[in-house]
């Protein structure tokens, strides 16, 4: 009688366990999305917030403001008598996780941080471009707000 050739069940289980562990380490190390995609996601998220509160200002006939320091943004509702945003009620506050604001332009003028962008009841917002950069500075994305329409365009820089 010839001896049986092949692997035992125990040997097969050990090999499968080692393969499973090594695949687990590989999946953990994969960067889902990368810096550039995360930057574009945050730029689009900011654009959606701008569009939403601009529409809300027109619908509710009140003023909203976007306060935009370098690494976060706040949506506030200033009082009717004063456009002061420091003591205004904060409606939404979001920290940028993967990007930071590096430049804000209205028309041809560069604005210092923090930017305060007002959404008035008529829906008119100054022609504004907000440039975001990854924390490392390798990738940049710009969102431009058209002054009369609710159109926001994105471009990679």
Phi, psi and omega in degrees: 000135180279144175293145180288137178252150178138186182253150176277164179299323180297317179297318179296320179296320179296316180296315179296322177296317178295320178295316179299318179294316181293322177295322177300319178292322180294316181296323180294326183279346180288132178270105181285107174109316182076166182299317184296316179293321179294322176299313180294325177296316179292324177295316179293324178296316177297318177299320178294321177296316179300312181298318182295313182284336173293315176296320180296322178297320179291315183295315184271355181054050175217172184260135171238157179224142174256118177257123191232082169286187190295321191240016181198175171215155177227140170256125182234160176242099180294159178291161183293327184277335186225143177266017180294127184257352183295313183261010184286158179291126179274122180266327180211136179225128183221132176268133173288131181268323188242355185220174176214155178278125180249341181202140174227128180235138170240114187067236178258359184263134175274133183260143177284156176281150354276141177281139170239115181250118184266139173251109183266167184297342178276349178084009182270126177235139178301152176299107189233140173237127179246123180254124176254150178227153173292163181300326180280345179085005183285325183237147179226147176223143180239140170241131181248133181255121178286135188294328186250335178259173178265028183272130176238123180252149182240144174211150177268140180241000000 
